[in-house]
Amino acid sequence: MVQFSQEQLTEFSRLVERYPEGKQKSALLPVLHLAQESFGGWLSAATLDYVAELLKITPIEVYEVATFYSMYNLKPVGKYLFEVCHTGPCMISGSDHIIEYIQQKLGLKPGETTADGLFSLKTVECLGACGYAPMMQMGKTYREHLTKERVDAIIEECRKNAAANN
C-alpha cells in the first residue's frame, strides 16, 4: 500500500498550506514531486490515486497533470536518468546524434532502462538552456554542450559513483 511516512505527511501539509483554503489542487505539482521522490523515483497508478485522495480531487485530475509533464516518471527509471532535450535549438546543435550515441553506448531506447538498473534515457521538451545545446538534465543538474566524449565521461562518472555507493 502506498502511504507517506509521518515526515512526508508533514511536508505534504506544508505544501498544501501555501495555497488558500479550498484550493488544495494548486499544490498538485509539488505534491507529485514529493510522491515521486518518496516512492522510488516514479509514480505508479496507486501513487497517483493516493495523491488524488490526499488532495481531495478526482484521480483523472492527477493523471492529466502527471501525464502532461515530462518531469514525472510513470514507470520505474534507473538510478541515473538522462533527460535529453530534443526540441529545435538542441536538435540543430546535434541532440539527435547525442540521443543516438547514448542509445548505442548503453543499448537502450528512449523510455527504457538498462538491465543493471543504472541508466534510463528519456527525450524531453525544452529545458530552457538553448544556449548550451545540446544538453540534458540529470536529476537537478544540467549537462551542457554535449559531445560523445562528454557523454562517455558522464557515463563513467555515474558508474564510479554507483560503485562507490554500493
Secondary structure, DSSP 8 states (H G I E B T S, - for coil): -----HHHHHHHHHHHTTS-TT-GGGGHHHHHHHHHHHTTTS--HHHHHHHHHHHTS-HHHHHHHHHH-TTS-SS---SEEEEEE-SHHHHHTTHHHHHHHHHHHHT--TT-B-TTSSEEEEEES--S-GGG-S-EEETTEEE-S--HHHHHHHHHHHHHHHHHT-
